[in-house]
């Protein structure tokens, strides 16, 4: 089945013009639109994004609807809302580390920024083909999109390696050690794993809301709804992953998650533990650590590899309105 037929059968509205890199055939083919040598000589993130958007169009807008079909209340967001956050954060991390993209030394430079922009923006595009093996399909897509890669073999291998091995299942299945990787990969993995919060809630999850028990039945949606935003900061010999737990609402955006009073609705399981003496912060912390333990460990490992001087990966809950910030977990090197 071709992509257009799949969209039609799945009830996903689409415009062929949104995919400038695909032909109009019934089973579309990938056009070779990009020159890798040209891309490497762009000035940085801004030019790189413009270059990629020119060829990939609105492709990112369709990754979300495709993944939403996987779960009753939709999947977490994988549109360019996610990839732009990951790209920006990965660039910040690699620049702060002062490292070039590979393992041959060198300092952070525009080439590394261009490569991070490429892997950050395209690492999840393979979800259009298959969720479980999306990293493989993302890498495959790049091999079809880019020409002039043989003259820049080291950089090209770094791109494909980073995209192939940005998820734990692929690393485990092929027996690849994250520690044997490269700074480009570590920056992408750390940024990808640290992106949680309300901007990770997909459109279908918003629409589902309380009426269809989305928060009761999918704990990932609930946890993301309770985190305003996530960020990172350096501390002495530590990197802090900061989760903003403030109760702030944009009523228009979160109407389906509230009862009209601007406060996130939480399921009965929360209330049951609350009545037994646990605070909402304690309940959230317990649930977050249970669900995201693997994510935290992979992010921490990537940070330790990227920053040899960092000895602790600290997860901090911040609630400036009602309580002091609180360390809820730390991974020690």
N, C-alpha and C positions, 0 to 999 in steps of 0.2 A: 504494500500500500504506500502510495506517495504521500508527501507531507500535506498537500492540499486536500487529498481524500481523507486523511486522518483528521485534519481540522474540521472538515465538513461532518464526518461521522461522529465526532466528539462534541459537536455543537459549539465549536469555538469560532467566533467571527474573525475574519482575517482579510487583509488586503495584500495582494501579491507585491505591490510596490513597497511594502514594509520590509521586504527581503531582497535588497538590491544585489546580493551575492548569489541568488538562485535564478535559474532559468525558468521560463514559463511552461516547460514541458509538464505533462500529466504527472510524471515522476521527475521532479526538478533535479537538475544537476548543479553542483557547486562551481561557481566561476572563480578563476584565479585572479583576484582583484588587487592583491597587495604585493609590494616588492619589499622583501625583508631588509635588504641593504638600505633602501630609502628610509624605511621605518626607523632603523637604528640611528640614523643621523638627524632625526627630529630633535627639537630643542628640549623636550621634557614632557611632563604629563599633559599639559594643555594641548600641544600639537598632536600628541599621541592619541588623545581622546577624540579630537576632531577627525583624525585619519581613520580611526576604527569606526566611528559613527557613520562616516561617509559610506563605508562599504557594508556595514552590518545593519544600518538603518534602525528599525524598531524591533529587531529580533528579540531583545531582552524582554519586551512587553509580553511575549508569548510563552516564555519559560514558566512564568507563574501559573497561567491557566492550564498548561499541560500538567504540571505537578499537582495542581489542585484536584485533578481527577483521581489521584492516588489515595486520598483519605476523605472520610465523610464530611469533615469540616474544613477541608483545604490544607495545603502544605504551607510551611513557612516561606516567606518571601524570597524569591530568587530572581527578581527583575533587576534592572540596573540600580534600583534603590540599594540593593545589597552589594552589587559589584562595585559601585562607586565608593561605598563606605569601605569595603575591603581594600580597594586600590589605594585610597587615600591613607588609610591606617597602615597598610603594608609599606608604603613609601615613607611615612613618618618613622616607622620602626627601623627600616634599613638605613635611612639617612642618619638617624640617631646613633645607630651602631657604627656608622661611618664605613660600611663595607661595600665592596663591589659585589656584583651578582654571583660570581663564581668562587671557587676555592683556591684561586691562584694569587690571592692577595689583591692589593689595589684598594683605592678609596672609592667611596660612593661618587657616581658621576651621572651625567644625563643618560648614558646608555643603560645603566642599571635602572634608572627611573622609567625609561621607555619599556624595558623588558618587564618590569613590575606592573606597569599599566596594562601591558598585553595579557599577562597571566591573570591579573586581578579581574579584568573585564571579561575574559573568555573561559575561565576555569569551570564554569557551570553550564555553558551553552550545550554541552552534550546531553543535558537533561531533556532536550527536545527529542532525543532518540531513545534514551533509556536511563532511568534514574540510578539503578544499582551500578551500572558501568559507565556513568556519565563522564568520569575523568578520561576514560579511554576514547570516548566519542568526541570529547572536547579537543583532545590532542589530534585525533583524526581530522576533524574539521579544519584545524589550522594548517595541516599538511596540504589540504586542498586549496586553501585561501591564499597562501603565500608562495611567491616565486622567489628565485635568487637566494635560496637558503644555503646552498653548498659552499658558497664563498664565505659564509659566516657560521661555520659548523659549530664552534664552541658555544656561541650565543643561542643558536637554534636548538642544540641538544639541551641546553639549560632550560629553555622554554618548555620543550616537550616533557622533560624529566619532572619539572616542577608541577605541571598540570596533571601528569599521570599519577604522581605520588603526593597529592595534597589531601588525600583521605586515608584514614586508618585501614579500612578493609583492603584497599589495593596494596598498601604497604605490607599488610599481614599475608595476603594471598600469595604475593610474589617474594616474600621473605626479604624485603628491603628495609634496612635500618634507617630511621630518620636521621640518626647521627652521621650517617655516611653521605648525607645530602649536601645541599649548597645553600648559601645565604638567601638566594632568591626564593627557594622553596620554604625556608624557615619563616621568612617574613610573611609570605602568603598564608601559610598554615596558621600562624599565630593570629593574624588579622581575621581570617575566616572563622576561627574558633571563638574569637572574642566578640563577634557581632551577635549580640542578643538585645532584646528590648522591643518596644512597640513598633519600630519601623521594620521588624522582621515578621510581623503578622501579615499574612497574605490577604488579598481582596476577598476571597471566598470565606475566610475565617471571620473577617469583619462582618460580612453579610449574614453569616450564620448566627453569631452572637448568642445572647441568652435564650432567645426564642427556641433555638434548636439545640440547646445544651452544649454549645461548643466548649465553654470553659469547664463544664462538669466532666466531659468525656475526653478532652484532649488537654493533658497537663502542660504540653509545650506551649499551647496558645495562652493558657492562664499565666504561666511564668513570664512569657514575653509581655503580656498585658500589664503585669505588675512592675516591670522595669521601665522607667521612663526612657533611659538611654544607657549605653555602656561606653566607657572610655578607658584610657590607660594613662598612667603617670609613673615617672621614675622616682624612686625613693632610695636612700642609702643601701646599696647592695641588694635592692629589691625592685621588682616591677609590680605595680598595683593595677589590678583589673578592677575598675570601679563601676559598681552597679547602682544607678540612681533610683532609689526606692520612694522618692517623693510622690505624694498623692496629688498629681496635677492632671487635669483632664482637658482635652479639647472636645467639648460636648458634641460638636458636629462630626468629628472623626470617630469617637468612641460611643456614640449613642446606642449602638447595638449591644454594648457591654455594660450599660448602666441602667439603673431603674429611674432615671430622670433627675437624680440628685447630683450628678457629676462624679459619683464615686464608682469605681470598678466593682461590679457584682462578683462575689466569690461563692463557690459551691458549698453545699452543706457540710462536706468533709472539713472545710476550713472552720466553719462555725462550731462543729463538734469538738475539735481540738482546742479552739478558743475558749469554749465553755469549761474545758478541763484545766484551764490556767495558762495555756500557751499563747503568747502574743502572735499577731499576724506575721511579724518579722521572723519569729522563731519557726513558725509553720512554713513560711516561704523558704527560709534557709535550709531546713531539713529536706524539703522537696527539691530545691535547686541542686543541692549537693548530690542527691540520689540520682537525679536525671542527667546531670551534666558532668559527672565525675570523669568520664573518658575524655570529654571535650576539654576540661580543665587540664588534665594531665598532658594531653597532646599540645595544648597551647604553652604550658609551662616548659615542656621539653624543647619546643622551638625557641622560646625566649632564652633559655639557658645556652642553647647553641649559638644564638645570635649575639648574646651579650655574655661573654665568659665571666665578667665581673659580677653578674647578678647571681645571688645565692638563694633567693626566695621569690616565688611567684605568689603574690598575695591577692586574695579575693576580698574586696572591701565593699560593704553595703553602706550606702550614703543616704541619709534621710534628714536633710538640714532643718526641716520644719519641726520635726517631732522628737528627734533623738540624735545623739552623736553618731559619727561614722563608726562602723564596727567591722573588724576583721572576722569573716565567717569561715575562712579556710586559707591555708597556705601550703604550697608544695615546696619542699626544701630540696635543693640539688643533692 
